[in-house]
Amino acid sequence: MSFLQIDKVCKSFGTIKVLRDISLDVEEGGFLVLVGPSGCGKSTLLNTIAGLEKLTTGEIRIDGNVIDDLPPSERNIAMVFQSYALYPNMNVGQNIAFGLEMRGMPKDERDVKVRDVAKTLQIEHLLDRKPGQLSGGQRQRVAMGRALVRNPQLFLFDEPLSNLDAKLRVDMRTEIKRMHQTLGTTIVYVTHDQIEAMTLGTRIAVLKDGIVQQYGTPAEIYNDPSNLFVADFMGSPAMNLIPAVVRGNAVEMARTGENPLVLDFKQLPGDVAAYEGRNIIVGIRPEAITDADNRALVRDGQQAVTASCLIDVVEPAGADIFAITSLGGKEVVTRLHQDWSGQANQHAELVFNLEKVVFFDPESGIRLR
């Protein structure tokens, strides 16, 4: 049985529906990431789990027990907010221990728990400092320590890294992942950053307008998107979404001043074949379009097409080179070998891995299979 069960949850503020019939199951020790653009309802859903917002309809269960009518203090949940919310007049140790003190835990026990948590988060040397003497990353560790020390059933994180600079975000992602692997605690984590979602989650729920667009593992979300929104939102760079026309077992993509690029498949999926002579959207990740020297990315036995394409822009990125061409009237990003020597405004031989191509209806945005 799932440890956290969100069953047909709806939440309205007056006539405005913020959450629409959301159902998610999380296994014990799982790491669920709620991801989506601003205003999609992810923080509202987190607040309903915490008890900070009451459900309009639906039910939430933890370990089989319905928690809808329990106040936040009785849900055995710890929450880490975007703002660190530390007490500036208390030192780090006092901030971490404050919740335990309020619950009447003896000082000797509190001190042991604080030291254990500080060791886990590598902040033992900071216990006597005030929050004003800490960096942003250190303050976030203290906020996490305050949640950890309670040993709750469930951790909730509400965009905890959004106030940090780029390098600190990467460092703290690693710390949170290490903490989860060490403690095995169930976590629900809210972010608008799809890189955080992909790197942290064991399961991801992609939300838009209060509706779950797709729920699955990071690999499923990335490689098998259920609609155009998920395909475009998840991934950096995003999936290339190219208008095309179905011709038999091939798709044609227009090119300015050149013949169309034809991707010829052994067999198109049944839903796609039904679009004969009609428009369709072809989805392909940048890493599935590469140069001939990097062809090893296309494994033996996989379908592939090599075509000469005009390169518009070249963007070196260290380990890779991103080159941009145009297909179907859209900019198409390709991911090439770091030693690729081509130039902008020249043609280059590109290899398209047909095994990685997905298809969408241009009107509804639904995935075609």
Disulfide bonds with the S-S distance in Angstrom:
none
